[in-house]
């Protein structure tokens, strides 16, 4: 009697990975995730404003020191 063996290590590890990922994603607090995304966006906007402002004032100071208005 011949039996069919299904020993495919790649399929087995992929199945385990998908199962683990689905369990992790099922336990995510989506309201907290949205809250974090909003805070990250606002923080990034503030950082960008300081970065652009710093470059603008730095260029103005350099031009003033070099005598170019």
C-alpha positions in Angstrom: 0.0 0.0 0.0 1.5 3.3 -1.0 0.7 6.4 0.9 0.9 9.9 -0.4 3.0 12.2 1.8 2.6 15.9 1.7 5.9 17.1 3.3 6.3 20.6 1.8 8.3 22.7 4.2 7.6 25.9 2.3 3.9 25.4 2.4 4.0 24.5 6.1 6.0 27.5 7.1 3.9 29.8 4.9 0.7 28.5 6.6 2.2 29.1 10.0 3.3 32.6 9.1 -0.2 33.4 7.7 -1.8 32.0 10.9 0.5 34.1 13.1 -0.2 37.2 11.0 -3.9 36.8 11.1 -3.9 36.3 14.9 -1.7 39.4 15.4 -3.9 41.5 13.0 -7.1 40.3 14.8 -5.8 41.7 18.1 -4.9 45.2 16.8 -6.8 48.1 18.5 -7.8 50.0 15.3 -9.0 53.1 17.2 -5.6 53.3 18.9 -3.9 52.8 15.5 -6.0 55.7 14.0 -5.1 57.9 17.0 -1.4 57.1 16.5 -1.6 57.9 12.8 -3.2 61.3 13.5 -0.5 62.1 16.1 2.2 61.0 13.8 0.9 63.2 11.0 0.6 66.2 13.2 4.1 65.6 14.6 5.5 65.3 11.1 3.8 68.5 10.0 5.2 70.4 13.0 8.7 69.0 12.3 8.4 70.0 8.6 7.4 73.5 9.6 10.4 73.9 11.9 12.7 72.4 9.2 11.5 74.7 6.5 11.5 77.7 8.8 15.0 77.0 10.0 16.3 76.8 6.4 14.5 80.0 5.5 15.9 82.0 8.4 19.4 80.4 7.9 19.4 81.6 4.3 18.3 85.1 5.3 21.0 85.3 8.0 23.7 84.1 5.5 22.6 86.7 2.9 22.6 89.4 5.5 26.1 88.5 6.7 27.4 88.4 3.1 25.9 91.8 2.3 23.3 90.5 -0.2 19.8 91.7 0.7 
